[in-house]
Amino acid sequence: MTPAFDQLVFGPADVDLSRSPLAGRIDADTYVLGAFNPGMTRLANGNLLMMVRVAEALTRPIHDGHVHAIRWDAGRYVVDAWPLDLVDTTDARQFTVRGGGWKVMALTSLSWLLPVELNADGTAVVAVHYDRAIAPRTAYQCYGIEDARISRVGDRYLMTTCSVSPERHSTTLYTSGDALDWTLEGIVLDHQNKDMLIFEGLIGGHYWAQTRPLGDLYFAYPPGSAWRAGPSINLARSPDALYWKPHDAPGIRPHAATVATARMGGGAPPVLTDDGWLTLWHGVEPSGVVGVYRTYWSILDRDDPSVVVRAGAAALLEPAPALTEPMKDRMYLDNVVFTTGIADGGDVYVVASGEADLACRVTQVPKAAFGL
């Protein structure tokens, strides 16, 4: 597959921290760790909107015998200090608190969402809407808001996000009539779920979504099964997009024949085509610290999205080190492309991804790549 356009369009150097929600409200120096994983939709004016995750990090997280974390607290931002002898700071972006009997961690950055407007084909930035940035505003978001996914259903935009706090690692919903002014509707999935994607249309009068609950225990498939135990893409449905019932049938599962999708999760919200629902998702091949992330695709039955009509065997998108080479001094991760948005662009789909947890990548994928 040869993309018509495949470039980084927005990155850390493009963020003006003097206009950050944290500016002047935190007693510490910060920098942009990454501007990545953008949700995407088309605005009424024909332009595209990316909702970019900005990870704003402490410049010196470790000093004076402590490691520090940013936290929102009742309308203000504070910096907590943890004694170094209580934590594991192997990765300066995050640290693990020892002695709890299970994994407990904190972040040296806090994520907020920045609306970035692109031209109609996604090749250039035309405006950055700092005045519409979305920042923590309640206790269940005290460690930040991550990885927006935007769907348009009828005349309403629905945006799911991951809200991070000690209370829970939950999925929250925002709604809008124009994709610029958003209303926080609250928690819609009260468990750790990183990738909730709402289908761009109703099925049988219901909203549908892909979900990806996480856990530390997975039961084995029997010997000889086509499937591999582990995180997979599940389904849920709802009468109103607020209250969700898990679907009984499984969605897309890791195949035992390959380790390239040993772990998987949803990417861009499913869009309806003549052949069914096109869904872009990520598969992770175990390697190093986080693995190799690639983007794959499937087309699901329009009436029963638990049925896969067809799928591509090869990866649609691979990590692209050449794109991040000019920013190699900022890189802390590689081998990751994480697709988070899709929009119809005529003969192509405009696909938005996070590259290396660092910057926003836009790729124009010909519809012929999906047999459409």
N, C-alpha and C positions, 0 to 999 in steps of 0.2 A: 504494500500500500504506500503510494507516494502522496503525502499531503499537499494540498494546494498552498497552504501556509502553515508553518510550524515554528513559532518563536516565543520567547519570553516577552511579555508585554508590560509587566509591572513587578517590581521587586523592592527589597529593603531600602535601596537608595532613593526610591520614589516617594517614600513616606516622610511627611513633614511632622516630626515629633513635637514641634512647637504648637501644633494644632491637635495633638493627641488628647483624648479624654483625661489622661493622667497628667498633662502638662500643668506645672505649677501646683500640683496637688499631691506630690510625693517627694519625700526628703531623701532622694537618692538619684544618681545619674543612671539613665537608661539608654538603650539602643534598640534597633529593630533586629531581632534574631531572625525573623522571617516574615514575609508578606506572601501568603500562599493559600492553597486549598479554597479557591473561590467558588461559591455558589454563583449561578448565572441564570439570567432570564432576559427576555426582550421587553423593553419599555414601550409605552404608547407612541413615542416619537420615532420608533424604529431602531433606535440605538440599543446596544446590549448593556446590561448592568452586571458587573461582578461584585459580589459581596465578599471582600477579601479578609481573611483572617490575619490580623497583625499581632504577632507575638512580640510584645515589648518586654525586654529583659533587663535585669540589673547589670550594669557595666562591671561591677565588682561584687559578685554574689558572696564571695568568701573573703572575710577580713575580720580582724580582732578575735580570732578563735571561734568564729561562728559562720554558718552559712545562712543566707537570708532569702526570704520568699515574699513576693508582693501579694497583698490580699485586700479586696474591697471589704469595708466594714461600715455598714450603716451610713452610706453616703460619702465616705472618705476612703482614701487609700493608705494602707499602713505597710510597714516592712517588718516582718517577724524575724527574730534571730534564734537559730537553733545551735546549741553547742556542738562542735565538730565530733566530739566523742560519742554522740548519740546517733549519728547519721553516717550513711555511705555516700560520699560525694565523687564517686568514680566519673559520673557524667555531670558536668557543671550546670547543664540545663535543668536538671532535676536531682532530687536526692531522696534516698530511702531512709525512713526512720527505723532503727533497729529495735528488736525485742518485743514486737507486738504479736508474734505468732502467725502473722499473715503480712502480705505486702502493704505497706503504708508509705506513700510518697508525697512530696510537695514539689512545686515548680519555682524556678528562679525567674520565670517570665509570667506575664498575664496577657491573655489574648482578648482582643476586641475586634469588632467588625467594621470595615471601612468600605462604603459604596464607591466603586470606581466605574465610571461610565465610559464605554468604548463606542467606536463608530459601528455602523450596521453590520460590517463583516468581521468585527472583532480584531482588526489589525492595528488599531491605534487608540490611545487614551484621549478622550475629549474633555473630561471633567473628573475631579475628585471631590466627593461631597462630604467634607469633614463635618459639616453642620448636621449631617444625617447619620453620623457614626453611632453604632450600637455598642454600649458598654454595660458592665454589670450594674444591676439595680436592685438585686435581692439576694438574700443569704445563700440561696442554692447556686448562685453564680460567682461566689466570692473569689474563686481562683480563675475565673475567666469564661469566655464564650468562644466556642470553637466550631469550625467546619460547617458553615452554612450550606444547606441545599434548598434551592428555590423551585417550586412548582407553581404553574398557573392552572387553576381549575375553574372553568367558567370565567367570571369577571373578578376573581379573587386570587391574590398571590398568597401562597403558604410557604413559610420558611422554617425548616427544622434546624436546630442547632444543638450542640452538646454543651450543657452547662456543668461546670466543675466546682465541687465544694466538698468539705468533709461530710456534709449531710448525705450526699448522693452524687452519682455520676450519671446524670439523667438527660433525656431528650426533651427539649422545650420547643414550643411552637410560637411563631410570630405570624401575624396576618396583615395584609395591606391591600388597598385598592389601586395603588400605583407603583408598588415596589420601591418607594422611596420613604414614605412615612409608615412605620411599622408599629403594630400593637402587640405587646407581649401577652399571649393567652395563658402561659403557664406551662407546667410539666405535663407531658402527654405519655411518656414512658418512664416509669419510676424504677428503673434499674439500669445497670451499665449497658449502654447500647450506643455504639459509635456511629452507626450509619443508617439512619431512618430516612427513606426517600419516598415521598408521596407521588403516586402515579399522576400524570398530567391529564386527568379525566376520570370520570366515574365508571364503575363496572357494576351493572345490575343495581344502579342507584346508590351505591356505596363508594366512599373513598377507600382506596387501597394503598398499602405502603409495603416497601421492603424494609426489613429490620435485621439487625445483627446483634443479638444478645451475646454477652461474653460471660465466661465462667472459667473456673480452674479445673473442672471435671467434665469429661466427655466420655460417654459409653461407646464401646467398640462395636463396629459392624462385624457380622460373622465372617469367618475366613472365606476368601474368595469373592467377597462383595465388591461391587463396582465402586463403592464409596469409601471415603476416608473420614474417620471421626475427627471433629474439630470445628472451629467457627465456620458457619455457613450463612447463607442469605435466606431468611425466613420471610413470611408474609403475614400481614394483619389487615383487617378491614374495619371501617368505622362509619356510622351514620352521619357524623358531623365534623370529622377530622380532629375531635378532641378525645373521644373515648374509643379505645382500640381493643378489638378482640383478635388474638392470634388465630391464624388460619390453620386448620388441622393438617393439611397436606404440606410437605416440605417444599421449599423453593429450590434455589440453586445450591448444590452441595459439592464439596471437594471430591474430585475423581481420584480413585486409587491408582490409576495408571500413570499419574504424573505428580511430581513434587512441586511443580510450578504454581499450583493452586492449593498447596497444602493448607493455607489459610486464605480466606476470602471475605469480601464484604461489598456492599453496594457502592456505586460511584455516582453516576448522574441519575436524576429522577427519570423513570421510564416514560418514553414518549410513544404515542400511538402512530403506527404506520399502516399501510394497506395489508401488511402481512402479520401484524400483531404488535405487541409492545416491545420496542427496542430498549434494552437495558445495558448500560456500560457498568462494569464492575471491576474490582481489583482482585488479583490473585497474588499471593506472596510465596515466593520460594525461599525456604530457610537458608540463610547465609549471614554470617557475621552477627551484628547486634540486632538489626531489625528485619533483615531479609531483603530480597529483591522484589519490589512492587512493580507490577505491570498491569495494563488495562486490557480487559477482554470484553466480548460482547455476546449477548444472546437475544433472541426474539421469542417472546412469550405469547401464548395463546390469548387472544383479545378478551375471551370470556372466562378463562380459567388460567390465571397467570402462574399457577404451579406447574403448568405444562410448558416445556421448552419446545418450540417449533423448530428452531435451528440455532446453531451457535458456531462461532469461529474457533477453530482449534489453535491457531497461532495468535499471539498477542497483537492487539490493535495498536497499542502504544508501548514503547519501551522507554526506560530512563535514557536521557540524552545528555551525556557529559559535555558535549560540545557547546550546548546552550548555556551551561553554567560556568564554562571555562573562564569568561571574563570576571566572574565573581568568586573564583576559587579561594580567595583569601577569607571569604565570609562563610565558606561551607563547613558544616559540622556533620553532614550526612550525605550519602550518595546512594545510587541504585534505587531511587524512589520516583515513580510518577504516580500521582494519586488524583484520578479524575473525579470532578465534583460538579460539573455543569454541562448542559447541552442546549443548543438552540438551533432551530431550523434556519438554514441559510440558502434555500433554493435547491441547487444540485449538490450541496454539501451540508453536513452538520458542523456547526461551530462548537468545538469541544474545549472546555476549560479544565485545567488540571493544576495541581500543585507540583512543582518540580523540586525534588531534593529537600522538601520542607523549607524551601527558601524563597521561591518566586512563582509567579503565575504564568503558566504556559497556555497558549491558545493554538489549537490545531484545527484546520479545516479538513474534515474527513469526507471524501466523496461518498455519496449514498450508495454507489455501486459496491463499495467495500462490504456492505451488508446484504448485497443481492437485491437492493431496492431500486 
